[in-house]
Amino acid sequence: MSEAFLEIRGLSKRFGDQVILDAIDMDIPLESHTTVIGKSGIGKSVLLKCLSGLMTPESGTVRFSHSNQAVPQCAYMFQQNALFDSLTVFENVALPLREKERISKVALAEKVNDLLEQLELVDAASKYPAEISGGMQKRVALARALITSPEIILFDEPTTGLDPQRKFGVFDMIRDYRKRFGFTVLMVSHDVPEVFGITDQVAWLDAGRIAYWGPPQPLMESPPPELEGFLKPTLSTESSAV
């Protein structure tokens, strides 16, 4: 495994007396895919929000190393895409550039159109989110995340509300574009074990701490006792649904 690109040390977050993150330590390798799993309400999304700056942790450090940029670009892809209904696909994708960079209209249009072409969204450029499919909305949200050339993208439950076929389509999209654009992925997902097929390492979050950190295969073959109660019912449910 390569050296850590993102180093998280002692990250802690609480709401009142409730401890959500209890001195979390994680090393995220460059251009890898890490998936955070765990029960609902355990703090998975809180972790992403602390890393992105949407929430402020009580303590801990987040450090980027081996970055190609003075200030590494970090993009956040929300559960429900968070597209603006009043903006076209083009305008949604262009928004981060207009907010963060001083760029001419010509250069902005060129960059947005190039990305739309790569993600096969050119025909939807002038449409509004309500006029395109759910799967296409996911691609628009990813295009908006990619437009600032981020080194890491935080995905918060990217398959929420999708049927199994579209869910695997989103997984394929993330895997393929990670290889094409070379960004690092940190994802929160409840889709166990399906997400294991695209992730390099798994972080099991339980009671505010990382209970397991490593490749997904051992969890499938011989899960630790504390994870069996979480994994086995899920596997049984998935098998009966086939």
N, C-alpha and C positions, 0 to 999 in steps of 0.2 A: 504494500500500500504506500502511496506517495506521502510526502510530508504534508502536514496540515496546512490548509489554506485559511480556514477559519478556526480560531482557537477560542473556546468558551471556558472560562474558569470561575467557579464559585458563584454562578448566576442564581440569584435568589429573588423570589417575588411572593408577596403575601397580600391578601385582602383582609384587612382587620386582623383577626387572630388565626385565620385560615392560611396555612402555608401551601402555596401552589407549586413553587419551584424551590428546592432545598439544596442550594450550593451545587448546581449542575456543572459538570465538566464534560466537554465534548471536543473532539478534534475532527473537523470535516476536511477530507482530502480534496485537492484541486480537481475540478472537472468530474467529481464523483456524484453519486446519487445516494443520499441518506434519507431514510423514511422513519419518522417518529410515529410509533403506534402506542396504543393504550386505551383504556376505557373512556367513555364519554365523560366530559367534564373534569378530566384529570389534569388539564393544563397544557395540552399540546399546542393549541392555538396561542395561548399566552406566551409560550416559549418563542414562537415565531414573531409575535408582536414586540416582545422585548428585544429581539435581535434586529428588527427593522426600525426600531425607534418609535413605534406606535404606542408602546408602553415603556415606562421607566422602571427598571428593576431596583430593588432595595440595595443590592450589592452585587459585586462580580464584575468581570471584565470580558469584553469581546474584542478580539484582535485579529486583523487580517494580515497574513504574511504572504510573501511571494506574489504580491499583487502587481498587475501590469499598470495600475493607475494610482496616482497619488492618494485619491479618495475612492476606494472601490465602489463601483456601482452595484447597488442591491435593489432588486425589484420584488414586488409582492403581488402574488396572484390570489385574489380573494375567493372564498367559497362560491359566491353567487356572481362571479365575474366583475361586479361593480361597474358595469358599463353605463355611460350616461345616455338615457333614453332620448334626450333632446339633441344629441350629437350623432352625426353619421359615423360609419365605420372609420372612414379616413380621419375625421376629427377626433374620435376616441383614441386612435393610435397615435396621432400627432400631439395629443395633449401633454404628455410628459416632456417632450422636446420644447414646447412653447413655454412651459413653466420653469424648466431647469436650465435651458441653454439659450444663448444669444445666437440665433441662426436666421439666415435670410429665408424669405418665403420660398424662393426657388430651391435652395438647399434642403429645406424641410420637406417640400413636396417630393423631391427626388428620393430622399431617404425613406419616407413613408411608402411611396409607391414601390420602391425596390423591395421593401419588406413584405408588403401586401402580395407582391408577385411570388416571392419565395414561399409564402404560406397559402398560396392559391386563394387569395381574397380580393383580387382585382375587380371581379364582377360585382362584389358587394360593397365597394368603396363608398358609393353614394347612398347606400341604404342605411336605415336606422336599425338598432338592435332588435326591435320588435318584428322587423321584416325578414329576419334570417333565423335559421334553425339553432337549436341549443348547442349542437356540436360546433357550428360555425361561430357562435358567440364565444365558445371556449378558445377558438383559434384567434379571434379578435383580441380577447383578453391577453393571450400569450404574445401576440404581436405588440400590444401596448407595453407589456413587460419587457420585450426584447428591444424596443426602439432606442433605448439609451445605452445599448450594448453592455448589459450588466454582466458582471463576473459570477454572480450568484442570484438565483431566483428562489424565493420562498413560496411554496405552493401550499395553501391552506384548504385541505379537502377538495381537490380539483374535480372529483367525480360526483360530488353531492347532487342528488336528484336525477342522475342519469340511469338508464336501463343498462343491463349487463353488456350489450353490444356496444353502446356508445361509451361505456366506461372503459372497455378495453381499447377503444379507439383513442381516447384521451391518453391512456398509458402509452400507447404506441407513438402518439404525437410527441409526448414529452421525451421519450427515449430517443426518437429519431432526431428531434431538433436539438437535444443536448449534444448529440454527436456532431451535428452539422455546425452549430454555433459555438460549442465548446464552453458552455456555462456550467457552473456547479449547481446541483439541486439539493435543497433541503425541503422535504415534503412531510406534511401531516396527513395521514390517511387512516380510515377505518376499514379499508378494503383488504382485509387479511383472509386468506393468504395470497390473493390475486396480485397485490402490489409487489410481492416478493420476486416476481418474474422480471422486474425492471430495476430493482434497487440493489446497490452494492453492499450497503450495510443498514442494519436496523437498530434503532434506539427505542427500547421499551421503557416508557415513562410510567412509573407507578409510585404513588405516595410521595410525589415531589422529587423522586430520584430516578436515575437511570438504572433499571434493574437488569437490563441486558444490553450489550453493545457488541455488534459483530455482524458477520455475514448471515443472510437469512436461512441458508440451508440447514444449519444445526437446529433451528427452531422447528423446521419441518420434520427432521429425522429423529431428534431426541430433545424435546423442549425441556428447559429447567422446570423443576416441580412447581415453582411459583407462577409459571406461565401456562401450565397445562390447562388450568381452568379457564383461561382466556382463549387459548388457541383451539382446543379440542371441540368445544361447542360450535365455534365458527366453522371449523372444517367439516363437522357433521352436518351443519345447516347447508353449507355449500354443496356437499355431496348429494343430499336429498333433493336439492333444487335442480340438479342436472336432468 
